[in-house]
Amino acid sequence: GMGGMGMGAEQEAFMRKMEMEETLKTYNDTVYRCFGECVDSFRSKTLDGKEEACVRKCAEKFIKFSQRAQMRFAEKQQEMQQQMMQEMQQAR
Amino acid sequence: AERLAKAGMNAFGQNAQAAAQGAEAMQMMQQEARFYIDFVNKITDQCFRKCVARFHDADLNTGEQACVDRCVSKYFDATNKVGEVFQQQMQANASGK
């Protein structure tokens, strides 16, 4: 999450809502992506064993990938903020 | 007059609270609506891609119709499976793995 920035209750509630929105969007995107990759035949109305295994692996992998990417993103953001603060202090 | 003013301010506070809860519920409904719209658009996109290849006719032939029916059904199935994976991952995160 993005806690620890000294936010008020209102902003925290907003952040939580945004995170919820992001999770919902990721959910839809994951299904879209994994369905696209894993399902190509339509002889039946439900996923067969191979398709189901593919979808599950795809979803798990995508979630782990997203989490890792988000961690790196948060790190970079922090780096940039620290840099900015340093530059502001030097400019005084 | 003071008592009336206080009562007025209490009512205002309660109305503000009710309004805030209403706004909250409204936002949640909007979020849900956006989710479903996105969901429907994505099913349509995938199943059109996978089931409709040619445009000789403006009507869907029987094969395409069957494909669409099954595709939508399979997409829902996939949605449930992905939901299960999401839940598992969230539980794994919560227990600090």
N, CA and C atoms of all chains as a GROMACS GRO file, in nm:
protein
  567
    1GLY      N    1   0.082  -0.120   0.000
    1GLY     CA    2   0.000   0.000   0.000
    1GLY      C    3   0.086   0.126   0.000
    2MET      N    4   0.018   0.237   0.015
    2MET     CA    5   0.094   0.363   0.010
    2MET      C    6   0.088   0.436   0.142
    3GLY      N    7   0.081   0.361   0.252
    3GLY     CA    8   0.071   0.426   0.383
    3GLY      C    9   0.202   0.489   0.425
    4GLY      N   10   0.201   0.551   0.538
    4GLY     CA   11   0.323   0.608   0.592
    4GLY      C   12   0.358   0.743   0.534
    5MET      N   13   0.264   0.807   0.466
    5MET     CA   14   0.296   0.940   0.413
    5MET      C   15   0.234   1.049   0.499
    6GLY      N   16   0.186   1.014   0.617
    6GLY     CA   17   0.129   1.112   0.708
    6GLY      C   18  -0.001   1.169   0.656
    7MET      N   19  -0.094   1.083   0.618
    7MET     CA   20  -0.219   1.132   0.561
    7MET      C   21  -0.328   1.138   0.666
    8GLY      N   22  -0.427   1.223   0.641
    8GLY     CA   23  -0.544   1.229   0.729
    8GLY      C   24  -0.639   1.116   0.699
    9ALA      N   25  -0.745   1.104   0.780
    9ALA     CA   26  -0.839   0.994   0.767
    9ALA      C   27  -0.910   0.998   0.633
   10GLU      N   28  -0.943   1.120   0.587
   10GLU     CA   29  -1.016   1.134   0.461
   10GLU      C   30  -0.933   1.082   0.345
   11GLN      N   31  -0.804   1.123   0.346
   11GLN     CA   32  -0.717   1.080   0.238
   11GLN      C   33  -0.693   0.931   0.242
   12GLU      N   34  -0.684   0.875   0.364
   12GLU     CA   35  -0.665   0.732   0.375
   12GLU      C   36  -0.786   0.657   0.319
   13ALA      N   37  -0.906   0.709   0.349
   13ALA     CA   38  -1.027   0.646   0.296
   13ALA      C   39  -1.026   0.651   0.144
   14PHE      N   40  -0.983   0.767   0.090
   14PHE     CA   41  -0.974   0.782  -0.056
   14PHE      C   42  -0.876   0.681  -0.114
   15MET      N   43  -0.759   0.669  -0.051
   15MET     CA   44  -0.658   0.574  -0.097
   15MET      C   45  -0.712   0.433  -0.097
   16ARG      N   46  -0.784   0.398   0.010
   16ARG     CA   47  -0.841   0.263   0.018
   16ARG      C   48  -0.938   0.238  -0.096
   17LYS      N   49  -1.018   0.342  -0.126
   17LYS     CA   50  -1.114   0.328  -0.236
   17LYS      C   51  -1.040   0.308  -0.368
   18MET      N   52  -0.933   0.385  -0.386
   18MET     CA   53  -0.855   0.374  -0.509
   18MET      C   54  -0.792   0.235  -0.521
   19GLU      N   55  -0.743   0.184  -0.408
   19GLU     CA   56  -0.682   0.051  -0.410
   19GLU      C   57  -0.786  -0.055  -0.444
   20MET      N   58  -0.907  -0.036  -0.391
   20MET     CA   59  -1.017  -0.128  -0.422
   20MET      C   60  -1.046  -0.125  -0.571
   21GLU      N   61  -1.054  -0.003  -0.625
   21GLU     CA   62  -1.082   0.014  -0.767
   21GLU      C   63  -0.974  -0.054  -0.850
   22GLU      N   64  -0.848  -0.040  -0.806
   22GLU     CA   65  -0.736  -0.099  -0.876
   22GLU      C   66  -0.745  -0.251  -0.874
   23THR      N   67  -0.781  -0.308  -0.759
   23THR     CA   68  -0.796  -0.452  -0.748
   23THR      C   69  -0.904  -0.503  -0.841
   24LEU      N   70  -1.018  -0.434  -0.845
   24LEU     CA   71  -1.127  -0.475  -0.933
   24LEU      C   72  -1.082  -0.471  -1.079
   25LYS      N   73  -1.010  -0.364  -1.115
   25LYS     CA   74  -0.964  -0.351  -1.252
   25LYS      C   75  -0.866  -0.462  -1.288
   26THR      N   76  -0.772  -0.490  -1.195
   26THR     CA   77  -0.675  -0.597  -1.217
   26THR      C   78  -0.746  -0.730  -1.236
   27TYR      N   79  -0.850  -0.753  -1.156
   27TYR     CA   80  -0.929  -0.876  -1.166
   27TYR      C   81  -0.983  -0.891  -1.307
   28ASN      N   82  -1.052  -0.789  -1.356
   28ASN     CA   83  -1.107  -0.795  -1.491
   28ASN      C   84  -0.998  -0.812  -1.597
   29ASP      N   85  -0.889  -0.738  -1.580
   29ASP     CA   86  -0.780  -0.747  -1.677
   29ASP      C   87  -0.718  -0.887  -1.679
   30THR      N   88  -0.704  -0.946  -1.558
   30THR     CA   89  -0.645  -1.079  -1.548
   30THR      C   90  -0.731  -1.182  -1.619
   31VAL      N   91  -0.862  -1.178  -1.594
   31VAL     CA   92  -0.951  -1.274  -1.659
   31VAL      C   93  -0.940  -1.258  -1.810
   32TYR      N   94  -0.943  -1.134  -1.856
   32TYR     CA   95  -0.937  -1.104  -2.000
   32TYR      C   96  -0.811  -1.163  -2.062
   33ARG      N   97  -0.700  -1.134  -2.000
   33ARG     CA   98  -0.570  -1.177  -2.050
   33ARG      C   99  -0.560  -1.329  -2.052
   34CYS      N  100  -0.594  -1.391  -1.938
   34CYS     CA  101  -0.575  -1.535  -1.924
   34CYS      C  102  -0.674  -1.613  -2.009
   35PHE      N  103  -0.795  -1.564  -2.020
   35PHE     CA  104  -0.891  -1.626  -2.112
   35PHE      C  105  -0.837  -1.620  -2.254
   36GLY      N  106  -0.786  -1.506  -2.292
   36GLY     CA  107  -0.731  -1.489  -2.426
   36GLY      C  108  -0.620  -1.587  -2.456
   37GLU      N  109  -0.531  -1.607  -2.357
   37GLU     CA  110  -0.416  -1.695  -2.378
   37GLU      C  111  -0.453  -1.842  -2.373
   38CYS      N  112  -0.549  -1.878  -2.291
   38CYS     CA  113  -0.570  -2.020  -2.256
   38CYS      C  114  -0.688  -2.089  -2.325
   39VAL      N  115  -0.783  -2.011  -2.375
   39VAL     CA  116  -0.905  -2.075  -2.426
   39VAL      C  117  -0.922  -2.047  -2.574
   40ASP      N  118  -0.921  -2.154  -2.653
   40ASP     CA  119  -0.934  -2.133  -2.797
   40ASP      C  120  -1.038  -2.220  -2.863
   41SER      N  121  -1.095  -2.315  -2.791
   41SER     CA  122  -1.197  -2.400  -2.852
   41SER      C  123  -1.326  -2.390  -2.774
   42PHE      N  124  -1.435  -2.409  -2.842
   42PHE     CA  125  -1.566  -2.388  -2.780
   42PHE      C  126  -1.660  -2.504  -2.809
   43ARG      N  127  -1.610  -2.623  -2.783
   43ARG     CA  128  -1.695  -2.741  -2.801
   43ARG      C  129  -1.785  -2.763  -2.680
   44SER      N  130  -1.745  -2.706  -2.567
   44SER     CA  131  -1.829  -2.722  -2.448
   44SER      C  132  -1.850  -2.588  -2.380
   45LYS      N  133  -1.934  -2.591  -2.274
   45LYS     CA  134  -1.969  -2.467  -2.205
   45LYS      C  135  -1.881  -2.436  -2.086
   46THR      N  136  -1.796  -2.530  -2.049
   46THR     CA  137  -1.709  -2.504  -1.934
   46THR      C  138  -1.564  -2.530  -1.973
   47LEU      N  139  -1.472  -2.478  -1.895
   47LEU     CA  140  -1.330  -2.499  -1.920
   47LEU      C  141  -1.296  -2.645  -1.899
   48ASP      N  142  -1.215  -2.701  -1.989
   48ASP     CA  143  -1.168  -2.838  -1.964
   48ASP      C  144  -1.047  -2.832  -1.870
   49GLY      N  145  -0.995  -2.949  -1.832
   49GLY     CA  146  -0.887  -2.956  -1.733
   49GLY      C  147  -0.767  -2.876  -1.772
   50LYS      N  148  -0.727  -2.886  -1.899
   50LYS     CA  149  -0.606  -2.816  -1.944
   50LYS      C  150  -0.628  -2.665  -1.939
   51GLU      N  151  -0.744  -2.621  -1.985
   51GLU     CA  152  -0.774  -2.477  -1.986
   51GLU      C  153  -0.778  -2.422  -1.845
   52GLU      N  154  -0.841  -2.498  -1.755
   52GLU     CA  155  -0.852  -2.452  -1.618
   52GLU      C  156  -0.713  -2.437  -1.556
   53ALA      N  157  -0.627  -2.539  -1.577
   53ALA     CA  158  -0.492  -2.532  -1.521
   53ALA      C  159  -0.419  -2.411  -1.577
   54CYS      N  160  -0.434  -2.389  -1.707
   54CYS     CA  161  -0.367  -2.276  -1.772
   54CYS      C  162  -0.416  -2.144  -1.713
   55VAL      N  163  -0.546  -2.129  -1.698
   55VAL     CA  164  -0.603  -2.005  -1.644
   55VAL      C  165  -0.553  -1.979  -1.502
   56ARG      N  166  -0.552  -2.083  -1.422
   56ARG     CA  167  -0.506  -2.066  -1.283
   56ARG      C  168  -0.360  -2.023  -1.276
   57LYS      N  169  -0.276  -2.092  -1.354
   57LYS     CA  170  -0.133  -2.058  -1.353
   57LYS      C  171  -0.112  -1.917  -1.404
   58CYS      N  172  -0.183  -1.886  -1.511
   58CYS     CA  173  -0.172  -1.752  -1.570
   58CYS      C  174  -0.209  -1.645  -1.467
   59ALA      N  175  -0.321  -1.668  -1.397
   59ALA     CA  176  -0.369  -1.569  -1.299
   59ALA      C  177  -0.268  -1.553  -1.187
   60GLU      N  178  -0.220  -1.665  -1.136
   60GLU     CA  179  -0.125  -1.658  -1.025
   60GLU      C  180   0.001  -1.584  -1.068
   61LYS      N  181   0.050  -1.618  -1.185
   61LYS     CA  182   0.172  -1.555  -1.235
   61LYS      C  183   0.151  -1.405  -1.254
   62PHE      N  184   0.038  -1.369  -1.311
   62PHE     CA  185   0.012  -1.228  -1.336
   62PHE      C  186   0.002  -1.149  -1.206
   63ILE      N  187  -0.062  -1.208  -1.105
   63ILE     CA  188  -0.072  -1.140  -0.975
   63ILE      C  189   0.066  -1.119  -0.916
   64LYS      N  190   0.148  -1.224  -0.918
   64LYS     CA  191   0.283  -1.212  -0.861
   64LYS      C  192   0.364  -1.110  -0.938
   65PHE      N  193   0.347  -1.111  -1.069
   65PHE     CA  194   0.416  -1.014  -1.153
   65PHE      C  195   0.375  -0.872  -1.116
   66SER      N  196   0.244  -0.849  -1.104
   66SER     CA  197   0.193  -0.717  -1.067
   66SER      C  198   0.248  -0.671  -0.935
   67GLN      N  199   0.250  -0.760  -0.837
   67GLN     CA  200   0.297  -0.723  -0.704
   67GLN      C  201   0.443  -0.681  -0.709
   68ARG      N  202   0.523  -0.756  -0.784
   68ARG     CA  203   0.664  -0.724  -0.791
   68ARG      C  204   0.684  -0.590  -0.861
   69ALA      N  205   0.613  -0.572  -0.970
   69ALA     CA  206   0.624  -0.446  -1.043
   69ALA      C  207   0.583  -0.329  -0.955
   70GLN      N  208   0.478  -0.347  -0.874
   70GLN     CA  209   0.434  -0.240  -0.786
   70GLN      C  210   0.538  -0.208  -0.680
   71MET      N  211   0.606  -0.310  -0.628
   71MET     CA  212   0.711  -0.287  -0.528
   71MET      C  213   0.821  -0.202  -0.589
   72ARG      N  214   0.865  -0.238  -0.707
   72ARG     CA  215   0.972  -0.162  -0.774
   72ARG      C  216   0.925  -0.021  -0.800
   73PHE      N  217   0.800  -0.005  -0.840
   73PHE     CA  218   0.743   0.127  -0.865
   73PHE      C  219   0.747   0.212  -0.739
   74ALA      N  220   0.704   0.152  -0.626
   74ALA     CA  221   0.703   0.226  -0.500
   74ALA      C  222   0.844   0.266  -0.459
   75GLU      N  223   0.940   0.176  -0.481
   75GLU     CA  224   1.079   0.208  -0.449
   75GLU      C  225   1.128   0.326  -0.531
   76LYS      N  226   1.100   0.322  -0.659
   76LYS     CA  227   1.143   0.429  -0.748
   76LYS      C  228   1.081   0.562  -0.708
   77GLN      N  229   0.953   0.557  -0.673
   77GLN     CA  230   0.883   0.678  -0.633
   77GLN      C  231   0.950   0.739  -0.510
   78GLN      N  232   0.984   0.652  -0.414
   78GLN     CA  233   1.049   0.700  -0.293
   78GLN      C  234   1.184   0.762  -0.325
   79GLU      N  235   1.260   0.696  -0.411
   79GLU     CA  236   1.389   0.748  -0.456
   79GLU      C  237   1.372   0.888  -0.511
   80MET      N  238   1.275   0.904  -0.599
   80MET     CA  239   1.254   1.033  -0.664
   80MET      C  240   1.216   1.139  -0.563
   81GLN      N  241   1.129   1.102  -0.466
   81GLN     CA  242   1.089   1.199  -0.364
   81GLN      C  243   1.209   1.243  -0.282
   82GLN      N  244   1.293   1.147  -0.243
   82GLN     CA  245   1.410   1.182  -0.163
   82GLN      C  246   1.502   1.274  -0.240
   83GLN      N  247   1.519   1.243  -0.367
   83GLN     CA  248   1.604   1.326  -0.452
   83GLN      C  249   1.551   1.470  -0.458
   84MET      N  250   1.418   1.481  -0.478
   84MET     CA  251   1.356   1.612  -0.486
   84MET      C  252   1.378   1.690  -0.357
   85MET      N  253   1.362   1.620  -0.243
   85MET     CA  254   1.376   1.688  -0.115
   85MET      C  255   1.520   1.736  -0.097
   86GLN      N  256   1.615   1.652  -0.137
   86GLN     CA  257   1.755   1.691  -0.126
   86GLN      C  258   1.782   1.816  -0.210
   87GLU      N  259   1.731   1.813  -0.332
   87GLU     CA  260   1.755   1.928  -0.421
   87GLU      C  261   1.693   2.055  -0.365
   88MET      N  262   1.574   2.040  -0.302
   88MET     CA  263   1.508   2.158  -0.246
   88MET      C  264   1.590   2.214  -0.131
   89GLN      N  265   1.647   2.124  -0.049
   89GLN     CA  266   1.725   2.172   0.064
   89GLN      C  267   1.854   2.238   0.017
   90GLN      N  268   1.914   2.184  -0.086
   90GLN     CA  269   2.039   2.242  -0.136
   90GLN      C  270   2.013   2.379  -0.199
   91ALA      N  271   1.895   2.393  -0.255
   91ALA     CA  272   1.864   2.518  -0.325
   91ALA      C  273   1.845   2.635  -0.229
   92ARG      N  274   1.823   2.602  -0.100
   92ARG     CA  275   1.800   2.714  -0.004
   92ARG      C  276   1.923   2.800   0.016
   93ALA      N  277  -3.362   3.047   2.244
   93ALA     CA  278  -3.301   3.067   2.112
   93ALA      C  279  -3.176   2.983   2.100
   94GLU      N  280  -3.100   2.977   2.213
   94GLU     CA  281  -2.977   2.898   2.211
   94GLU      C  282  -3.007   2.750   2.191
   95ARG      N  283  -3.114   2.702   2.263
   95ARG     CA  284  -3.151   2.561   2.249
   95ARG      C  285  -3.191   2.529   2.106
   96LEU      N  286  -3.268   2.620   2.046
   96LEU     CA  287  -3.311   2.599   1.907
   96LEU      C  288  -3.189   2.593   1.814
   97ALA      N  289  -3.093   2.684   1.839
   97ALA     CA  290  -2.973   2.687   1.755
   97ALA      C  291  -2.900   2.555   1.766
   98LYS      N  292  -2.887   2.505   1.891
   98LYS     CA  293  -2.816   2.377   1.910
   98LYS      C  294  -2.888   2.264   1.839
   99ALA      N  295  -3.023   2.263   1.855
   99ALA     CA  296  -3.101   2.157   1.788
   99ALA      C  297  -3.082   2.165   1.637
  100GLY      N  298  -3.083   2.290   1.587
  100GLY     CA  299  -3.063   2.310   1.443
  100GLY      C  300  -2.930   2.255   1.398
  101MET      N  301  -2.828   2.283   1.479
  101MET     CA  302  -2.693   2.238   1.441
  101MET      C  303  -2.682   2.086   1.448
  102ASN      N  304  -2.752   2.025   1.547
  102ASN     CA  305  -2.752   1.878   1.555
  102ASN      C  306  -2.815   1.818   1.430
  103ALA      N  307  -2.931   1.876   1.392
  103ALA     CA  308  -3.000   1.825   1.273
  103ALA      C  309  -2.910   1.837   1.151
  104PHE      N  310  -2.841   1.953   1.145
  104PHE     CA  311  -2.748   1.975   1.032
  104PHE      C  312  -2.641   1.867   1.030
  105GLY      N  313  -2.587   1.838   1.151
  105GLY     CA  314  -2.484   1.736   1.162
  105GLY      C  315  -2.535   1.600   1.116
  106GLN      N  316  -2.660   1.566   1.158
  106GLN     CA  317  -2.716   1.436   1.120
  106GLN      C  318  -2.740   1.429   0.969
  107ASN      N  319  -2.790   1.540   0.914
  107ASN     CA  320  -2.813   1.543   0.769
  107ASN      C  321  -2.682   1.528   0.694
  108ALA      N  322  -2.580   1.597   0.747
  108ALA     CA  323  -2.449   1.589   0.680
  108ALA      C  324  -2.399   1.446   0.684
  109GLN      N  325  -2.420   1.380   0.798
  109GLN     CA  326  -2.374   1.241   0.811
  109GLN      C  327  -2.450   1.149   0.714
  110ALA      N  328  -2.583   1.169   0.711
  110ALA     CA  329  -2.664   1.088   0.620
  110ALA      C  330  -2.623   1.113   0.475
  111ALA      N  331  -2.595   1.242   0.445
  111ALA     CA  332  -2.553   1.277   0.309
  111ALA      C  333  -2.421   1.209   0.276
  112ALA      N  334  -2.330   1.212   0.376
  112ALA     CA  335  -2.199   1.150   0.353
  112ALA      C  336  -2.215   1.001   0.328
  113GLN      N  337  -2.304   0.935   0.406
  113GLN     CA  338  -2.326   0.792   0.385
  113GLN      C  339  -2.390   0.766   0.249
  114GLY      N  340  -2.480   0.855   0.210
  114GLY     CA  341  -2.542   0.844   0.078
  114GLY      C  342  -2.439   0.856  -0.032
  115ALA      N  343  -2.350   0.955  -0.015
  115ALA     CA  344  -2.245   0.976  -0.115
  115ALA      C  345  -2.155   0.854  -0.123
  116GLU      N  346  -2.125   0.797  -0.006
  116GLU     CA  347  -2.041   0.678   0.002
  116GLU      C  348  -2.106   0.562  -0.075
  117ALA      N  349  -2.236   0.538  -0.046
  117ALA     CA  350  -2.308   0.429  -0.114
  117ALA      C  351  -2.310   0.454  -0.264
  118MET      N  352  -2.331   0.581  -0.301
  118MET     CA  353  -2.334   0.618  -0.443
  118MET      C  354  -2.202   0.584  -0.509
  119GLN      N  355  -2.091   0.618  -0.442
  119GLN     CA  356  -1.959   0.590  -0.499
  119GLN      C  357  -1.937   0.441  -0.515
  120MET      N  358  -1.985   0.364  -0.418
  120MET     CA  359  -1.968   0.219  -0.428
  120MET      C  360  -2.048   0.164  -0.544
  121MET      N  361  -2.168   0.218  -0.564
  121MET     CA  362  -2.251   0.175  -0.676
  121MET      C  363  -2.182   0.208  -0.807
  122GLN      N  364  -2.120   0.327  -0.813
  122GLN     CA  365  -2.049   0.367  -0.934
  122GLN      C  366  -1.932   0.273  -0.962
  123GLN      N  367  -1.861   0.239  -0.856
  123GLN     CA  368  -1.747   0.149  -0.871
  123GLN      C  369  -1.794   0.014  -0.925
  124GLU      N  370  -1.905  -0.036  -0.869
  124GLU     CA  371  -1.960  -0.164  -0.912
  124GLU      C  372  -2.004  -0.156  -1.057
  125ALA      N  373  -2.069  -0.046  -1.093
  125ALA     CA  374  -2.117  -0.030  -1.230
  125ALA      C  375  -2.000  -0.030  -1.327
  126ARG      N  376  -1.894   0.045  -1.292
  126ARG     CA  377  -1.776   0.049  -1.378
  126ARG      C  378  -1.718  -0.090  -1.397
  127PHE      N  379  -1.715  -0.169  -1.288
  127PHE     CA  380  -1.664  -0.304  -1.293
  127PHE      C  381  -1.744  -0.388  -1.393
  128TYR      N  382  -1.877  -0.381  -1.383
  128TYR     CA  383  -1.961  -0.463  -1.471
  128TYR      C  384  -1.954  -0.419  -1.616
  129ILE      N  385  -1.947  -0.290  -1.638
  129ILE     CA  386  -1.934  -0.241  -1.776
  129ILE      C  387  -1.805  -0.292  -1.837
  130ASP      N  388  -1.696  -0.282  -1.762
  130ASP     CA  389  -1.566  -0.330  -1.808
  130ASP      C  390  -1.574  -0.481  -1.837
  131PHE      N  391  -1.636  -0.554  -1.745
  131PHE     CA  392  -1.653  -0.699  -1.758
  131PHE      C  393  -1.725  -0.734  -1.888
  132VAL      N  394  -1.836  -0.672  -1.912
  132VAL     CA  395  -1.916  -0.700  -2.031
  132VAL      C  396  -1.837  -0.667  -2.158
  133ASN      N  397  -1.770  -0.550  -2.157
  133ASN     CA  398  -1.692  -0.511  -2.274
  133ASN      C  399  -1.585  -0.613  -2.306
  134LYS      N  400  -1.524  -0.666  -2.201
  134LYS     CA  401  -1.415  -0.762  -2.222
  134LYS      C  402  -1.465  -0.895  -2.276
  135ILE      N  403  -1.579  -0.943  -2.225
  135ILE     CA  404  -1.636  -1.067  -2.278
  135ILE      C  405  -1.666  -1.049  -2.425
  136THR      N  406  -1.732  -0.938  -2.456
  136THR     CA  407  -1.770  -0.911  -2.594
  136THR      C  408  -1.649  -0.911  -2.685
  137ASP      N  409  -1.543  -0.844  -2.639
  137ASP     CA  410  -1.422  -0.834  -2.718
  137ASP      C  411  -1.361  -0.972  -2.744
  138GLN      N  412  -1.341  -1.050  -2.638
  138GLN     CA  413  -1.278  -1.181  -2.652
  138GLN      C  414  -1.362  -1.274  -2.738
  139CYS      N  415  -1.490  -1.278  -2.713
  139CYS     CA  416  -1.573  -1.377  -2.782
  139CYS      C  417  -1.596  -1.338  -2.928
  140PHE      N  418  -1.599  -1.211  -2.955
  140PHE     CA  419  -1.609  -1.170  -3.096
  140PHE      C  420  -1.483  -1.212  -3.170
  141ARG      N  421  -1.370  -1.184  -3.106
  141ARG     CA  422  -1.241  -1.220  -3.164
  141ARG      C  423  -1.233  -1.369  -3.194
  142LYS      N  424  -1.279  -1.449  -3.097
  142LYS     CA  425  -1.258  -1.593  -3.109
  142LYS      C  426  -1.366  -1.663  -3.190
  143CYS      N  427  -1.481  -1.604  -3.202
  143CYS     CA  428  -1.593  -1.676  -3.265
  143CYS      C  429  -1.634  -1.624  -3.402
  144VAL      N  430  -1.601  -1.501  -3.431
  144VAL     CA  431  -1.649  -1.444  -3.557
  144VAL      C  432  -1.532  -1.409  -3.646
  145ALA      N  433  -1.515  -1.483  -3.753
  145ALA     CA  434  -1.398  -1.465  -3.837
  145ALA      C  435  -1.430  -1.397  -3.970
  146ARG      N  436  -1.549  -1.415  -4.018
  146ARG     CA  437  -1.579  -1.363  -4.151
  146ARG      C  438  -1.703  -1.277  -4.152
  147PHE      N  439  -1.718  -1.200  -4.254
  147PHE     CA  440  -1.828  -1.103  -4.260
  147PHE      C  441  -1.904  -1.111  -4.392
  148HIS      N  442  -1.919  -1.238  -4.442
  148HIS     CA  443  -2.001  -1.254  -4.563
  148HIS      C  444  -2.142  -1.208  -4.538
  149ASP      N  445  -2.194  -1.252  -4.420
  149ASP     CA  446  -2.331  -1.219  -4.382
  149ASP      C  447  -2.333  -1.122  -4.266
  150ALA      N  448  -2.444  -1.053  -4.258
  150ALA     CA  449  -2.465  -0.966  -4.142
  150ALA      C  450  -2.516  -1.048  -4.024
  151ASP      N  451  -2.574  -1.167  -4.051
  151ASP     CA  452  -2.628  -1.249  -3.941
  151ASP      C  453  -2.524  -1.350  -3.894
  152LEU      N  454  -2.536  -1.390  -3.770
  152LEU     CA  455  -2.451  -1.496  -3.717
  152LEU      C  456  -2.504  -1.629  -3.768
  153ASN      N  457  -2.413  -1.717  -3.817
  153ASN     CA  458  -2.460  -1.850  -3.854
  153ASN      C  459  -2.470  -1.937  -3.728
  154THR      N  460  -2.521  -2.060  -3.745
  154THR     CA  461  -2.545  -2.144  -3.625
  154THR      C  462  -2.416  -2.173  -3.552
  155GLY      N  463  -2.309  -2.196  -3.627
  155GLY     CA  464  -2.180  -2.223  -3.564
  155GLY      C  465  -2.136  -2.106  -3.478
  156GLU      N  466  -2.148  -1.987  -3.533
  156GLU     CA  467  -2.108  -1.868  -3.458
  156GLU      C  468  -2.196  -1.848  -3.335
  157GLN      N  469  -2.324  -1.874  -3.352
  157GLN     CA  470  -2.415  -1.860  -3.237
  157GLN      C  471  -2.376  -1.954  -3.125
  158ALA      N  472  -2.352  -2.081  -3.162
  158ALA     CA  473  -2.312  -2.179  -3.060
  158ALA      C  474  -2.182  -2.135  -2.995
  159CYS      N  475  -2.090  -2.086  -3.077
  159CYS     CA  476  -1.960  -2.042  -3.024
  159CYS      C  477  -1.978  -1.932  -2.923
  160VAL      N  478  -2.056  -1.832  -2.957
  160VAL     CA  479  -2.078  -1.719  -2.866
  160VAL      C  480  -2.138  -1.767  -2.733
  161ASP      N  481  -2.239  -1.853  -2.743
  161ASP     CA  482  -2.302  -1.904  -2.620
  161ASP      C  483  -2.200  -1.971  -2.532
  162ARG      N  484  -2.121  -2.059  -2.592
  162ARG     CA  485  -2.024  -2.134  -2.511
  162ARG      C  486  -1.911  -2.045  -2.463
  163CYS      N  487  -1.874  -1.950  -2.549
  163CYS     CA  488  -1.765  -1.859  -2.512
  163CYS      C  489  -1.803  -1.779  -2.388
  164VAL      N  490  -1.922  -1.723  -2.388
  164VAL     CA  491  -1.967  -1.645  -2.272
  164VAL      C  492  -1.969  -1.732  -2.149
  165SER      N  493  -2.020  -1.854  -2.164
  165SER     CA  494  -2.025  -1.946  -2.052
  165SER      C  495  -1.885  -1.977  -2.000
  166LYS      N  496  -1.793  -2.003  -2.092
  166LYS     CA  497  -1.656  -2.032  -2.051
  166LYS      C  498  -1.588  -1.912  -1.986
  167TYR      N  499  -1.620  -1.794  -2.035
  167TYR     CA  500  -1.560  -1.673  -1.977
  167TYR      C  501  -1.604  -1.658  -1.832
  168PHE      N  502  -1.732  -1.684  -1.805
  168PHE     CA  503  -1.780  -1.679  -1.667
  168PHE      C  504  -1.707  -1.782  -1.582
  169ASP      N  505  -1.691  -1.901  -1.638
  169ASP     CA  506  -1.619  -2.007  -1.568
  169ASP      C  507  -1.477  -1.960  -1.533
  170ALA      N  508  -1.410  -1.904  -1.632
  170ALA     CA  509  -1.274  -1.852  -1.611
  170ALA      C  510  -1.274  -1.744  -1.504
  171THR      N  511  -1.376  -1.658  -1.506
  171THR     CA  512  -1.385  -1.552  -1.406
  171THR      C  513  -1.390  -1.610  -1.265
  172ASN      N  514  -1.468  -1.716  -1.248
  172ASN     CA  515  -1.477  -1.779  -1.116
  172ASN      C  516  -1.343  -1.836  -1.074
  173LYS      N  517  -1.277  -1.906  -1.167
  173LYS     CA  518  -1.148  -1.968  -1.133
  173LYS      C  519  -1.046  -1.861  -1.094
  174VAL      N  520  -1.040  -1.753  -1.170
  174VAL     CA  521  -0.948  -1.644  -1.138
  174VAL      C  522  -0.983  -1.584  -1.003
  175GLY      N  523  -1.111  -1.573  -0.973
  175GLY     CA  524  -1.155  -1.524  -0.843
  175GLY      C  525  -1.100  -1.609  -0.731
  176GLU      N  526  -1.101  -1.740  -0.751
  176GLU     CA  527  -1.046  -1.830  -0.649
  176GLU      C  528  -0.897  -1.806  -0.630
  177VAL      N  529  -0.825  -1.789  -0.742
  177VAL     CA  530  -0.681  -1.763  -0.732
  177VAL      C  531  -0.656  -1.632  -0.659
  178PHE      N  532  -0.734  -1.530  -0.689
  178PHE     CA  533  -0.720  -1.401  -0.620
  178PHE      C  534  -0.737  -1.418  -0.470
  179GLN      N  535  -0.842  -1.491  -0.432
  179GLN     CA  536  -0.867  -1.512  -0.289
  179GLN      C  537  -0.751  -1.583  -0.223
  180GLN      N  538  -0.699  -1.688  -0.291
  180GLN     CA  539  -0.586  -1.761  -0.235
  180GLN      C  540  -0.467  -1.668  -0.216
  181GLN      N  541  -0.440  -1.585  -0.316
  181GLN     CA  542  -0.326  -1.494  -0.308
  181GLN      C  543  -0.344  -1.394  -0.195
  182MET      N  544  -0.466  -1.343  -0.179
  182MET     CA  545  -0.489  -1.244  -0.073
  182MET      C  546  -0.471  -1.307   0.063
  183GLN      N  547  -0.516  -1.432   0.078
  183GLN     CA  548  -0.498  -1.502   0.204
  183GLN      C  549  -0.351  -1.526   0.231
  184ALA      N  550  -0.278  -1.563   0.124
  184ALA     CA  551  -0.135  -1.586   0.139
  184ALA      C  552  -0.065  -1.456   0.182
  185ASN      N  553  -0.106  -1.342   0.121
  185ASN     CA  554  -0.049  -1.215   0.161
  185ASN      C  555  -0.080  -1.181   0.305
  186ALA      N  556  -0.204  -1.205   0.344
  186ALA     CA  557  -0.248  -1.170   0.479
  186ALA      C  558  -0.169  -1.248   0.584
  187SER      N  559  -0.138  -1.374   0.552
  187SER     CA  560  -0.064  -1.452   0.650
  187SER      C  561   0.086  -1.430   0.638
  188GLY      N  562   0.124  -1.330   0.557
  188GLY     CA  563   0.262  -1.285   0.554
  188GLY      C  564   0.359  -1.376   0.483
  189LYS      N  565   0.311  -1.446   0.379
  189LYS     CA  566   0.405  -1.535   0.305
  189LYS      C  567   0.488  -1.454   0.209
   0.00000   0.00000   0.00000
